[in-house]
């Protein structure tokens, strides 16, 4: 394994989405681990986790709902890449996503609301220096393209 994805969730309520991220990360051949810390409730714990991985090759995927301070807080306190994959909620008509998009200056986290997309983004970051991983990503993308072609052929036959 060339690096590790640290999936940092704001609470255990985020675990289901994190498991989906883990499935995609694993499918791309990367190692991962889950951690829980809240930027609002346990900011020192977030910093402790960031320090723990400071000497390792990691990409963080942060998952938090409501007011997602976790992603920007983590990003502002590490030089490692941070990918925000916030929980989407219909409760506020999706407006809570803005807390992931509207962040302070000096913060450069990337945002995607799709678990698969967050895993692919993390893998592509590692693939910059890992040609074997880059090839696995190309193969993954080709499988996705083949699924669309197969669906097109099936739909063409419908009347």
C-alpha positions, 0 to 999 in steps of 0.5 A: 500500500502506497498510502492510507485514507483516514476517514474522519467522521464527526460522530458515529452517526456518520458511520454508514456513509463512511462504510460506503466510502471504505468499500470504494477505497478498498475497491481501488486497492487502498488501505483506510481506517475510520476515526471519530472527532468533532470540530465543535465538541472535541477540537483537540481530538481532531488536532491529536488525530492530525498529529498522529498521521503527520509523518505518514502518506495520508489523505483525509476524507472528512464526513460530517453533517449539519454545520460541517466545521470538521473539513475546514478545521482539519484542512486548516491544521494539516498540509495533507489533502482533505476531501470533504464528503458531508452528509447530505440532508433533505431536512434543510433542502440541502442548504447545509452543504454550504458549510462545506463550500463556503470556508475561510480563506487559506482553506483548500479542502475539496468537496464531493457529496458522493462517497464513491467520488471521495474515494476516487479523488483520494486514489487520484491524489496517491496516483500522482506518484504511483503508476500502478494505482493510476492503472487501477483507476483507469481500469475502474473507470473503464468498468464504469464506462462498460456499465453505461455501454451495457445499459445503452444496449439493453435500453435500445432494445426496449420499445 
